[in-house]
Amino acid sequence: MAARVLRPLPRLKPFNRLQVILQHLKMSKQTDSTAEVLLEKRGGAGIITLNRPKVLNALTLSMIQQIYPQIKTWEQDPETFLIIIKGTGGKAFCAGGDIRAIADAGKVGGRLARDFFREEYILNNAIGTCKKPYVALIDGITMGGGVGLSVHGHFRVATEKTLFAMPETAIGLFPDVGGGYFLPRLSGKIGYYLALTGFRLKGRDVLKAGIATHFVESEKLPALEKDLIALKSPSTENIADLLNSYHVKSKVDQEKEFVLDEHMEKINSLFSANSMEEIVKKLKQDGSPFAIKQLETINKMSPTSLKMTLRQLREGASMSLQDVLMMEYRLSQACMRGHDFYEGVRAGAIFSDYI
Protein backbone atom coordinates (compact mmCIF):
# COMPACT_ATOMS: atom_id res chain seq x y z
CA MET A 1 0.00 0.00 0.00
CA ALA A 2 2.79 2.41 1.00
CA ALA A 3 4.54 1.92 -2.36
CA ARG A 4 1.38 2.81 -4.25
CA VAL A 5 0.86 5.95 -2.21
CA LEU A 6 4.42 7.12 -2.88
CA ARG A 7 4.50 6.24 -6.60
CA PRO A 8 2.70 9.40 -7.87
CA LEU A 9 5.15 11.78 -6.12
CA PRO A 10 7.78 11.93 -8.94
CA ARG A 11 5.02 13.07 -11.30
CA LEU A 12 4.90 16.44 -9.52
CA LYS A 13 7.96 17.65 -11.43
CA PRO A 14 6.49 17.25 -14.93
CA PHE A 15 3.23 18.76 -13.57
CA ASN A 16 5.18 21.80 -12.36
CA ARG A 17 6.78 22.09 -15.78
CA LEU A 18 3.31 21.99 -17.33
CA GLN A 19 2.21 24.83 -15.04
CA VAL A 20 5.21 26.90 -16.16
CA ILE A 21 4.42 26.18 -19.83
CA LEU A 22 0.76 27.15 -19.31
CA GLN A 23 1.86 30.38 -17.58
CA HIS A 24 4.08 31.23 -20.58
CA LEU A 25 1.22 30.46 -22.97
CA LYS A 26 -1.01 32.79 -20.95
CA MET A 27 1.57 35.60 -21.21
CA SER A 28 2.07 35.01 -24.94
CA LYS A 29 -1.70 35.21 -25.40
CA GLN A 30 -1.59 38.63 -23.73
CA THR A 31 1.13 39.77 -26.12
CA ASP A 32 -0.86 38.49 -29.10
CA SER A 33 -1.07 41.39 -31.56
CA THR A 34 -4.88 41.10 -31.80
CA ALA A 35 -5.45 41.58 -28.05
CA GLU A 36 -7.04 44.86 -26.87
CA VAL A 37 -4.16 45.42 -24.48
CA LEU A 38 -0.66 43.92 -24.58
CA LEU A 39 1.11 43.23 -21.29
CA GLU A 40 4.77 42.29 -21.41
CA LYS A 41 7.93 42.37 -19.35
CA ARG A 42 11.10 43.61 -21.04
CA GLY A 43 14.24 43.98 -18.99
CA GLY A 44 13.25 45.63 -15.72
CA ALA A 45 10.18 47.26 -17.27
CA GLY A 46 6.56 46.18 -17.30
CA ILE A 47 5.02 47.49 -20.52
CA ILE A 48 1.30 48.14 -21.11
CA THR A 49 0.33 48.76 -24.73
CA LEU A 50 -3.23 49.91 -25.52
CA ASN A 51 -4.03 48.13 -28.77
CA ARG A 52 -7.30 49.32 -30.34
CA PRO A 53 -5.88 51.73 -32.94
CA LYS A 54 -9.03 51.73 -35.12
CA VAL A 55 -10.99 53.32 -32.26
CA LEU A 56 -8.10 55.46 -30.99
CA ASN A 57 -7.31 52.96 -28.21
CA ALA A 58 -10.62 53.70 -26.46
CA LEU A 59 -10.68 51.96 -23.10
CA THR A 60 -12.99 48.98 -22.47
CA LEU A 61 -13.91 47.26 -19.19
CA SER A 62 -12.00 44.17 -20.31
CA MET A 63 -8.82 46.26 -20.81
CA ILE A 64 -9.21 47.78 -17.33
CA GLN A 65 -9.67 44.29 -15.86
CA GLN A 66 -6.40 43.16 -17.44
CA ILE A 67 -4.33 46.28 -16.63
CA TYR A 68 -5.24 46.61 -12.94
CA PRO A 69 -4.06 43.18 -11.68
CA GLN A 70 -0.94 43.43 -13.84
CA ILE A 71 0.05 46.77 -12.28
CA LYS A 72 -0.52 45.25 -8.82
CA THR A 73 1.64 42.22 -9.73
CA TRP A 74 4.48 44.36 -11.09
CA GLU A 75 4.27 46.60 -8.03
CA GLN A 76 5.12 43.59 -5.83
CA ASP A 77 7.74 42.11 -8.19
CA PRO A 78 11.33 42.90 -7.09
CA GLU A 79 12.51 42.39 -10.69
CA THR A 80 10.18 45.11 -12.09
CA PHE A 81 11.62 48.60 -11.63
CA LEU A 82 9.25 50.71 -13.69
CA ILE A 83 5.99 50.56 -15.64
CA ILE A 84 5.57 52.08 -19.12
CA ILE A 85 2.18 52.66 -20.76
CA LYS A 86 1.70 53.62 -24.42
CA GLY A 87 -0.76 53.32 -27.31
CA THR A 88 -0.48 51.79 -30.81
CA GLY A 89 -1.39 53.21 -34.21
CA GLY A 90 0.40 56.58 -34.12
CA LYS A 91 -2.83 58.64 -33.77
CA ALA A 92 -3.75 58.26 -30.13
CA PHE A 93 -2.49 57.29 -26.71
CA CYS A 94 -6.12 56.79 -25.62
CA ALA A 95 -9.08 58.92 -26.71
CA GLY A 96 -11.20 58.00 -23.67
CA GLY A 97 -13.55 55.33 -22.39
CA ASP A 98 -15.79 53.29 -24.67
CA ILE A 99 -18.70 55.70 -24.10
CA ARG A 100 -20.99 54.21 -26.74
CA ALA A 101 -20.97 50.81 -25.03
CA ILE A 102 -21.57 52.49 -21.64
CA ALA A 103 -24.48 54.53 -23.04
CA ASP A 104 -26.08 51.44 -24.62
CA ALA A 105 -25.83 49.58 -21.29
CA GLY A 106 -27.07 52.58 -19.26
CA LYS A 107 -30.21 52.94 -21.35
CA VAL A 108 -31.35 49.43 -20.41
CA GLY A 109 -30.01 49.46 -16.84
CA GLY A 110 -27.10 47.16 -17.72
CA ARG A 111 -24.27 46.50 -15.25
CA LEU A 112 -21.59 47.99 -17.53
CA ALA A 113 -22.69 51.54 -16.65
CA ARG A 114 -21.82 50.76 -13.01
CA ASP A 115 -18.90 48.36 -13.42
CA PHE A 116 -16.98 50.41 -15.98
CA PHE A 117 -16.80 53.57 -13.87
CA ARG A 118 -16.12 51.72 -10.62
CA GLU A 119 -13.27 49.62 -12.03
CA GLU A 120 -11.84 52.49 -14.07
CA TYR A 121 -11.62 54.69 -10.96
CA ILE A 122 -10.04 51.87 -8.92
CA LEU A 123 -7.40 51.63 -11.68
CA ASN A 124 -6.89 55.43 -11.63
CA ASN A 125 -6.28 55.24 -7.88
CA ALA A 126 -3.83 52.33 -8.34
CA ILE A 127 -1.86 54.47 -10.82
CA GLY A 128 -1.91 57.43 -8.41
CA THR A 129 -0.58 55.30 -5.54
CA CYS A 130 1.73 53.03 -7.58
CA LYS A 131 4.98 52.33 -5.71
CA LYS A 132 6.92 51.74 -8.94
CA PRO A 133 7.81 54.68 -11.24
CA TYR A 134 5.06 54.92 -13.87
CA VAL A 135 5.87 56.46 -17.26
CA ALA A 136 3.02 57.34 -19.66
CA LEU A 137 4.02 58.08 -23.26
CA ILE A 138 1.07 60.29 -24.23
CA ASP A 139 1.76 60.46 -27.97
CA GLY A 140 -1.34 61.55 -29.93
CA ILE A 141 -4.92 62.05 -28.70
CA THR A 142 -5.17 61.83 -24.90
CA MET A 143 -8.68 62.52 -23.64
CA GLY A 144 -10.97 61.45 -20.80
CA GLY A 145 -10.07 57.88 -19.83
CA GLY A 146 -6.66 58.30 -21.48
CA VAL A 147 -5.97 61.19 -19.12
CA GLY A 148 -6.90 58.92 -16.19
CA LEU A 149 -4.38 56.32 -17.37
CA SER A 150 -1.56 58.87 -17.45
CA VAL A 151 -1.97 62.02 -15.37
CA HIS A 152 -1.84 60.39 -11.91
CA GLY A 153 1.46 58.57 -12.61
CA HIS A 154 4.96 59.87 -11.87
CA PHE A 155 5.90 60.86 -15.44
CA ARG A 156 3.88 61.99 -18.48
CA VAL A 157 5.83 62.41 -21.71
CA ALA A 158 4.07 64.57 -24.32
CA THR A 159 5.13 64.90 -27.97
CA GLU A 160 4.34 67.35 -30.78
CA LYS A 161 1.42 65.01 -31.66
CA THR A 162 -0.19 65.09 -28.20
CA LEU A 163 -3.73 66.47 -28.16
CA PHE A 164 -5.09 66.77 -24.62
CA ALA A 165 -8.68 67.55 -23.67
CA MET A 166 -11.34 66.81 -21.07
CA PRO A 167 -14.42 67.31 -23.28
CA GLU A 168 -17.01 65.63 -21.03
CA THR A 169 -19.27 68.66 -20.46
CA ALA A 170 -20.22 68.34 -24.16
CA ILE A 171 -21.75 64.90 -23.56
CA GLY A 172 -23.59 65.37 -20.29
CA LEU A 173 -20.74 64.07 -18.13
CA PHE A 174 -18.00 65.82 -16.13
CA PRO A 175 -14.17 65.58 -16.30
CA ASP A 176 -13.92 62.38 -14.30
CA VAL A 177 -11.03 59.85 -13.85
CA GLY A 178 -9.73 62.08 -11.05
CA GLY A 179 -10.25 65.35 -12.93
CA GLY A 180 -11.63 66.79 -9.71
CA TYR A 181 -8.21 66.16 -8.17
CA PHE A 182 -5.67 67.25 -10.80
CA LEU A 183 -7.51 70.05 -12.64
CA PRO A 184 -7.97 72.44 -9.67
CA ARG A 185 -4.29 71.87 -8.80
CA LEU A 186 -3.04 73.32 -12.11
CA SER A 187 -1.76 76.90 -11.94
CA GLY A 188 -4.33 79.70 -11.64
CA LYS A 189 -7.78 78.79 -12.98
CA ILE A 190 -6.51 76.96 -16.08
CA GLY A 191 -7.94 73.64 -14.82
CA TYR A 192 -11.41 75.18 -14.41
CA TYR A 193 -11.16 76.65 -17.91
CA LEU A 194 -10.11 73.31 -19.48
CA ALA A 195 -12.85 71.45 -17.58
CA LEU A 196 -15.74 73.77 -18.43
CA THR A 197 -14.88 74.55 -22.07
CA GLY A 198 -13.19 71.29 -23.14
CA PHE A 199 -10.38 73.41 -24.66
CA ARG A 200 -7.78 71.32 -26.49
CA LEU A 201 -4.09 71.68 -25.71
CA LYS A 202 -1.58 70.53 -28.31
CA GLY A 203 2.06 69.46 -28.19
CA ARG A 204 4.35 71.45 -25.93
CA ASP A 205 1.35 73.35 -24.50
CA VAL A 206 0.41 70.15 -22.61
CA LEU A 207 3.73 70.49 -20.79
CA LYS A 208 3.39 74.24 -20.27
CA ALA A 209 -0.05 73.77 -18.69
CA GLY A 210 1.53 71.43 -16.12
CA ILE A 211 -0.19 68.25 -17.38
CA ALA A 212 2.90 66.60 -18.93
CA THR A 213 6.18 66.40 -17.03
CA HIS A 214 8.41 66.09 -20.14
CA PHE A 215 8.35 66.80 -23.87
CA VAL A 216 10.10 64.50 -26.36
CA GLU A 217 9.78 64.36 -30.17
CA SER A 218 7.47 61.53 -31.25
CA GLU A 219 10.14 59.90 -33.43
CA LYS A 220 12.48 59.65 -30.39
CA LEU A 221 10.02 57.62 -28.28
CA PRO A 222 11.25 54.17 -29.44
CA ALA A 223 14.83 55.13 -28.47
CA LEU A 224 13.61 56.52 -25.13
CA GLU A 225 11.66 53.36 -24.41
CA LYS A 226 14.73 51.23 -25.26
CA ASP A 227 16.89 53.30 -22.90
CA LEU A 228 14.28 53.05 -20.11
CA ILE A 229 14.17 49.26 -20.49
CA ALA A 230 18.00 49.10 -20.44
CA LEU A 231 18.28 50.89 -17.05
CA LYS A 232 19.65 48.54 -14.39
CA SER A 233 17.72 48.68 -11.07
CA PRO A 234 16.78 52.33 -11.66
CA SER A 235 15.45 54.67 -9.01
CA THR A 236 12.82 57.35 -9.71
CA GLU A 237 15.74 59.84 -9.91
CA ASN A 238 17.55 57.73 -12.56
CA ILE A 239 14.38 57.62 -14.66
CA ALA A 240 13.85 61.38 -14.23
CA ASP A 241 17.47 62.00 -15.33
CA LEU A 242 17.00 59.91 -18.48
CA LEU A 243 13.70 61.66 -19.33
CA ASN A 244 15.34 65.05 -18.70
CA SER A 245 18.24 64.19 -21.05
CA TYR A 246 15.73 63.55 -23.88
CA HIS A 247 13.61 66.55 -22.89
CA VAL A 248 16.47 69.10 -23.11
CA LYS A 249 17.40 67.87 -26.59
CA SER A 250 13.85 68.33 -27.93
CA LYS A 251 13.73 71.55 -29.94
CA VAL A 252 10.27 71.35 -31.58
CA ASP A 253 8.21 74.50 -30.73
CA GLN A 254 10.72 75.39 -28.01
CA GLU A 255 10.43 79.12 -28.64
CA LYS A 256 6.65 79.11 -29.09
CA GLU A 257 4.62 81.00 -26.49
CA PHE A 258 2.06 79.04 -24.46
CA VAL A 259 -1.22 79.15 -26.38
CA LEU A 260 -3.14 80.58 -23.39
CA ASP A 261 -0.45 83.01 -22.20
CA GLU A 262 -2.17 86.15 -23.49
CA HIS A 263 -5.50 85.04 -21.95
CA MET A 264 -4.29 83.82 -18.54
CA GLU A 265 -5.18 87.04 -16.73
CA LYS A 266 -8.75 86.85 -18.06
CA ILE A 267 -9.00 83.09 -17.37
CA ASN A 268 -7.87 83.58 -13.76
CA SER A 269 -10.36 86.38 -13.25
CA LEU A 270 -13.39 85.13 -15.22
CA PHE A 271 -13.23 81.49 -14.10
CA SER A 272 -12.73 82.27 -10.40
CA ALA A 273 -16.46 82.85 -9.85
CA ASN A 274 -18.38 80.65 -7.41
CA SER A 275 -21.24 79.70 -9.77
CA MET A 276 -21.84 79.12 -13.47
CA GLU A 277 -24.32 82.01 -13.48
CA GLU A 278 -21.57 84.28 -12.18
CA ILE A 279 -19.04 83.00 -14.74
CA VAL A 280 -21.53 83.65 -17.57
CA LYS A 281 -22.30 87.10 -16.17
CA LYS A 282 -18.57 87.95 -15.97
CA LEU A 283 -17.99 86.73 -19.55
CA LYS A 284 -20.88 88.88 -20.83
CA GLN A 285 -19.63 91.93 -18.92
CA ASP A 286 -16.10 91.44 -20.23
CA GLY A 287 -17.33 91.40 -23.84
CA SER A 288 -13.85 90.81 -25.36
CA PRO A 289 -13.54 88.49 -28.40
CA PHE A 290 -12.01 85.86 -26.08
CA ALA A 291 -14.90 86.14 -23.59
CA ILE A 292 -17.53 85.98 -26.36
CA LYS A 293 -15.86 82.85 -27.79
CA GLN A 294 -15.98 81.17 -24.34
CA LEU A 295 -19.67 82.07 -24.00
CA GLU A 296 -20.40 80.46 -27.37
CA THR A 297 -18.56 77.29 -26.29
CA ILE A 298 -20.25 77.11 -22.88
CA ASN A 299 -23.69 77.55 -24.50
CA LYS A 300 -23.11 74.29 -26.43
CA MET A 301 -22.43 72.32 -23.24
CA SER A 302 -24.86 70.50 -20.97
CA PRO A 303 -25.96 73.09 -18.34
CA THR A 304 -26.22 70.33 -15.71
CA SER A 305 -22.70 69.13 -16.53
CA LEU A 306 -21.29 72.64 -16.22
CA LYS A 307 -22.77 73.15 -12.75
CA MET A 308 -21.71 69.67 -11.64
CA THR A 309 -18.16 70.20 -12.96
CA LEU A 310 -17.66 73.54 -11.25
CA ARG A 311 -18.77 72.06 -7.90
CA GLN A 312 -16.66 68.92 -8.49
CA LEU A 313 -13.47 70.98 -8.98
CA ARG A 314 -14.17 73.36 -6.09
CA GLU A 315 -14.75 70.41 -3.72
CA GLY A 316 -11.93 68.29 -5.19
CA ALA A 317 -9.34 71.03 -4.67
CA SER A 318 -9.01 70.06 -1.00
CA MET A 319 -9.72 66.31 -1.20
CA SER A 320 -7.43 63.28 -1.61
CA LEU A 321 -7.39 61.47 -4.96
CA GLN A 322 -9.23 58.49 -3.46
CA ASP A 323 -11.97 60.70 -1.99
CA VAL A 324 -12.32 62.56 -5.30
CA LEU A 325 -12.72 59.25 -7.16
CA MET A 326 -15.40 58.12 -4.69
CA MET A 327 -17.25 61.41 -5.24
CA GLU A 328 -16.87 61.03 -9.02
CA TYR A 329 -18.28 57.49 -8.92
CA ARG A 330 -21.45 58.81 -7.28
CA LEU A 331 -21.63 61.61 -9.85
CA SER A 332 -21.16 59.15 -12.73
CA GLN A 333 -24.14 57.11 -11.55
CA ALA A 334 -26.25 60.27 -11.24
CA CYS A 335 -25.36 61.04 -14.89
CA MET A 336 -26.42 57.51 -15.91
CA ARG A 337 -29.87 58.26 -14.43
CA GLY A 338 -30.19 61.57 -16.32
CA HIS A 339 -30.74 62.11 -20.05
CA ASP A 340 -28.00 64.59 -21.12
CA PHE A 341 -25.33 61.86 -21.35
CA TYR A 342 -27.38 59.70 -23.74
CA GLU A 343 -28.23 62.70 -25.91
CA GLY A 344 -24.57 63.79 -25.97
CA VAL A 345 -23.38 60.35 -27.06
CA ARG A 346 -26.17 60.11 -29.66
CA ALA A 347 -24.99 63.41 -31.13
CA GLY A 348 -21.47 61.97 -31.37
CA ALA A 349 -20.05 64.98 -29.58
CA ILE A 350 -16.49 63.80 -28.95
CA PHE A 351 -14.98 61.23 -31.28
CA SER A 352 -16.62 62.20 -34.57
CA ASP A 353 -13.70 64.50 -35.50
CA TYR A 354 -11.22 61.65 -35.33
CA ILE A 355 -12.77 58.28 -36.18
Rosetta blueprint (number, residue, H / E / L):
1 M L
2 A H
3 A H
4 R H
5 V H
6 L H
7 R L
8 P L
9 L H
10 P H
11 R H
12 L H
13 K H
14 P H
15 F H
16 N H
17 R H
18 L H
19 Q H
20 V H
21 I H
22 L H
23 Q H
24 H H
25 L H
26 K H
27 M H
28 S H
29 K H
30 Q H
31 T L
32 D L
33 S L
34 T L
35 A L
36 E L
37 V E
38 L E
39 L E
40 E E
41 K E
42 R E
43 G L
44 G L
45 A E
46 G E
47 I E
48 I E
49 T E
50 L E
51 N L
52 R L
53 P H
54 K H
55 V H
56 L L
57 N L
58 A L
59 L E
60 T L
61 L H
62 S H
63 M H
64 I H
65 Q H
66 Q H
67 I H
68 Y H
69 P H
70 Q H
71 I H
72 K H
73 T H
74 W H
75 E H
76 Q H
77 D L
78 P L
79 E L
80 T L
81 F L
82 L E
83 I E
84 I E
85 I E
86 K E
87 G E
88 T L
89 G L
90 G L
91 K L
92 A E
93 F E
94 C E
95 A L
96 G L
97 G E
98 D L
99 I H
100 R H
101 A H
102 I H
103 A H
104 D H
105 A H
106 G H
107 K H
108 V L
109 G L
110 G L
111 R L
112 L H
113 A H
114 R H
115 D H
116 F H
117 F H
118 R H
119 E H
120 E H
121 Y H
122 I H
123 L H
124 N H
125 N H
126 A H
127 I H
128 G H
129 T L
130 C L
131 K L
132 K L
133 P L
134 Y E
135 V E
136 A E
137 L E
138 I E
139 D L
140 G L
141 I E
142 T E
143 M E
144 G L
145 G H
146 G H
147 V H
148 G H
149 L L
150 S L
151 V L
152 H L
153 G L
154 H L
155 F E
156 R E
157 V E
158 A E
159 T L
160 E L
161 K L
162 T L
163 L E
164 F E
165 A E
166 M L
167 P L
168 E H
169 T H
170 A H
171 I H
172 G L
173 L L
174 F L
175 P L
176 D L
177 V L
178 G L
179 G H
180 G H
181 Y H
182 F H
183 L H
184 P H
185 R H
186 L L
187 S L
188 G L
189 K L
190 I H
191 G H
192 Y H
193 Y H
194 L H
195 A H
196 L H
197 T H
198 G L
199 F L
200 R L
201 L E
202 K E
203 G L
204 R H
205 D H
206 V H
207 L H
208 K H
209 A L
210 G L
211 I L
212 A L
213 T L
214 H E
215 F E
216 V L
217 E L
218 S H
219 E H
220 K H
221 L H
222 P H
223 A H
224 L H
225 E H
226 K H
227 D H
228 L H
229 I H
230 A H
231 L L
232 K L
233 S L
234 P L
235 S L
236 T H
237 E H
238 N H
239 I H
240 A H
241 D H
242 L H
243 L H
244 N H
245 S H
246 Y H
247 H H
248 V H
249 K H
250 S L
251 K L
252 V L
253 D L
254 Q L
255 E L
256 K L
257 E L
258 F L
259 V L
260 L L
261 D H
262 E H
263 H H
264 M H
265 E H
266 K H
267 I H
268 N H
269 S H
270 L H
271 F L
272 S L
273 A L
274 N L
275 S L
276 M H
277 E H
278 E H
279 I H
280 V H
281 K H
282 K H
283 L H
284 K H
285 Q H
286 D H
287 G L
288 S L
289 P H
290 F H
291 A H
292 I H
293 K H
294 Q H
295 L H
296 E H
297 T H
298 I H
299 N H
300 K L
301 M L
302 S L
303 P H
304 T H
305 S H
306 L H
307 K H
308 M H
309 T H
310 L H
311 R H
312 Q H
313 L H
314 R H
315 E H
316 G H
317 A L
318 S L
319 M L
320 S L
321 L H
322 Q H
323 D H
324 V H
325 L H
326 M H
327 M H
328 E H
329 Y H
330 R H
331 L H
332 S H
333 Q H
334 A H
335 C H
336 M H
337 R H
338 G L
339 H L
340 D H
341 F H
342 Y H
343 E H
344 G H
345 V H
346 R H
347 A L
348 G L
349 A L
350 I L
351 F H
352 S H
353 D H
354 Y L
355 I L
